[in-house]
C-alpha cells in the first residue's frame, strides 16, 4: 500500500501561499465589518493588531480597503481619566438607481 500524499505535501507557488495567508490588516478589516456602526474598543483592536500596531492596521484598512472608520465622539474614559479610544466603522451605502 502506498501512502497518500497529504495536502501540505503539495508544492505551493508563492501566489498560492499569499492567497492563503491572512494579514493583520485583513483580520482588522474583518473585525470592523463584523460589527458595523458599533464602537470597537482599543483592547479589541490591540488583540488583533498588537498594542503598538493597531493604529497602523486601522490606517491600512482606510487606505487599502477604502473603509470609513472614524473615532468615537465623545470618547470613553479609562478609570484613571485618560481617553479610551474607540473606533466606529460606517459601511458605504449601497448604490441605488432611480427608476422612472
N, C-alpha and C positions, 0 to 999 in steps of 0.2 A: 504494500500500500504506500503510495507516495503522499507526502504531506501537501496539503492545500496551501497555496500562498495566502498570507494574511493581508488585510487591506493596507497595513502600514509598511509592508514589504514592497509595495508597488512603487516604481520610480515616480517621483514627482518633479515637475518642472517648477522653476521659480514662480511662474504665474499661478500655478495651481496652489502652491504654498501661500502666496499672497492673498488669494481669494478665500482661503480657509481661515486665515489669521484675522482676528477681530482686534482692531486697535483700541486704545483707550478712548480716543475720540468717538469711535463707533459706539462704545459702551455708554459714554456720557450722553450721546445723542439718543440712544435707546431709552435711557433713564428719563430724559425730558419728554420724549414722545409718549412714554407710558403714563405720564402724569401731566397732561396739558392743563393750563390755567390754574395750576396748583403750586404754591410756593414750595420750593425744594431747598431744604436746609443745607448749610455748608458742610455739616457732618456727612450727609448722604453723598454730596458731590465729592468730598475728600475720600470717601470709601472707595470710589472708582478711580479718580484721577490723582490721588495722593494729596497730602496736606499742602505741599508746596507746588503742586502741579494742576490743581483743579481749575484755577482761573485760566490757565493756558488752554485746557481742554474745552472750557466754555467758549473761549475766544475762537478756537478752531471750529467748533460747531457753528458759530455765527459765520465764520469766513468760508468754510468748505461746504457746509450743507445749507447755508442761507437761512438758518433758523433765527427767529425773532425771540431772543432770550433777554429779558430785562431784569434789573434788580428790583426787589420788592420795595415799595414805598408805602408807609413809613417802615423803617427797619425794625426788626425784633431786637431785643437786647438779651445779652447773657446776664446771669445774676450779678456779675461784677459791674454791670452798667455799660460795658463795651458793646458796640454794634455787632449783631449776629447776622451776617449776610445770608440772604435767601435770593433765589432767582426764580422767575416765572417764565415758562415757555408759552408764547402766544402762537398757535398754529395759523398758517395762512388760510384766509377764507377761500373756499372753492370758487373757481371762475364760473360765472353763470352768464348765460346769454339770454337777452330778451327775446321773447317770441311774440310775434305780431298777432 
